[in-house]
Amino acid sequence: MTATVPIPKPKGDPFIGNLRAIDGDAPIQSFMRMAKMLGPIFQLEVLGSPIVFVGSQALIDEVSDESRFHKPAAGPLRNTSNFAGDVLFTPRTDEPN
């Protein structure tokens, strides 16, 4: 059994989370600084929503491996493909596109 390790995240503020850690004038540079400090995968919480960042090609390859993830089209998205066709959020795992 493999032990899981929590994704690192900086300490945040009540309600706004890590919003102040992001430089509004240079957000990408903020994320790059945090990646140097926290590692190639880290998490921010912004206004109660967690956001996970990956910053290495190896991790991007890992999270992009479609053979390891199920793609459900649930709720309103299930019906969207009937009129919108194959777009970013409508495909299901069993669809070749």
C-alpha positions as CSV (number, residue, x, y, z in Angstrom):
1,M,0.0,0.0,0.0
2,T,1.3,3.4,-1.0
3,A,1.2,6.2,1.6
4,T,-0.4,9.4,0.5
5,V,1.2,12.8,1.1
6,P,-0.9,15.9,1.3
7,I,-0.4,18.4,-1.5
8,P,1.6,21.3,-0.1
9,K,-0.1,24.7,0.3
10,P,0.8,28.0,1.9
11,K,-0.9,29.3,4.9
12,G,-3.9,31.4,3.9
13,D,-6.2,34.0,5.4
14,P,-9.8,33.4,6.6
15,F,-12.4,33.6,3.8
16,I,-10.0,34.7,1.0
17,G,-7.5,31.8,1.4
18,N,-4.4,32.4,-0.6
19,L,-5.7,35.3,-2.7
20,R,-3.2,37.8,-1.3
21,A,-0.3,35.4,-2.4
22,I,-1.1,36.1,-6.1
23,D,0.4,39.2,-7.5
24,G,-2.4,40.8,-9.7
25,D,0.2,42.4,-11.9
26,A,2.3,39.3,-12.4
27,P,0.2,36.2,-11.5
28,I,2.3,33.7,-13.5
29,Q,5.5,34.9,-11.7
30,S,3.6,34.4,-8.4
31,F,2.9,30.8,-9.3
32,M,6.5,30.2,-10.4
33,R,7.7,31.6,-7.0
34,M,5.3,29.3,-5.1
35,A,6.4,26.3,-7.2
36,K,10.1,27.0,-6.2
37,M,9.1,27.3,-2.6
38,L,6.5,24.5,-2.4
39,G,7.6,22.1,-5.1
40,P,6.3,21.0,-8.5
41,I,2.8,20.3,-7.3
42,F,1.0,22.7,-4.8
43,Q,-2.4,23.8,-3.9
44,L,-4.0,27.2,-3.3
45,E,-7.3,28.0,-1.8
46,V,-9.1,31.0,-3.3
47,L,-12.4,32.1,-1.9
48,G,-13.1,28.6,-0.6
49,S,-12.2,26.8,-3.8
50,P,-9.0,24.6,-3.9
51,I,-6.9,24.9,-7.0
52,V,-4.1,22.4,-7.7
53,F,-1.1,23.5,-9.8
54,V,1.4,21.2,-11.5
55,G,4.7,22.6,-12.7
56,S,6.7,19.9,-14.3
57,Q,6.3,18.0,-17.6
58,A,6.3,14.7,-15.8
59,L,3.4,15.7,-13.6
60,I,1.5,17.2,-16.6
61,D,2.0,13.9,-18.4
62,E,0.7,12.0,-15.3
63,V,-2.5,14.1,-14.9
64,S,-3.1,14.0,-18.7
65,D,-3.1,10.2,-19.0
66,E,-6.6,9.6,-20.1
67,S,-6.3,5.9,-19.6
68,R,-6.2,6.4,-15.8
69,F,-9.2,8.7,-15.4
70,H,-13.0,8.5,-16.0
71,K,-14.6,11.4,-17.8
72,P,-18.2,11.6,-16.7
73,A,-20.6,14.0,-18.5
74,A,-23.2,14.5,-15.8
75,G,-26.1,16.8,-15.2
76,P,-26.6,19.5,-17.9
77,L,-23.4,18.5,-19.7
78,R,-25.0,15.1,-20.5
79,N,-27.5,16.9,-22.7
80,T,-25.2,19.5,-24.1
81,S,-23.4,17.1,-26.5
82,N,-26.8,16.5,-28.2
83,F,-26.8,20.0,-29.7
84,A,-23.2,21.2,-29.2
85,G,-21.4,18.0,-30.4
86,D,-18.0,17.0,-29.2
87,V,-16.6,20.0,-27.3
88,L,-14.2,20.3,-24.4
89,F,-16.6,19.4,-21.5
90,T,-19.1,17.0,-23.2
91,P,-17.1,13.8,-24.1
92,R,-17.5,10.7,-22.0
93,T,-14.9,8.1,-21.4
94,D,-16.6,5.7,-23.9
95,E,-16.5,8.2,-26.8
96,P,-13.5,8.0,-29.2
97,N,-13.2,11.8,-29.7
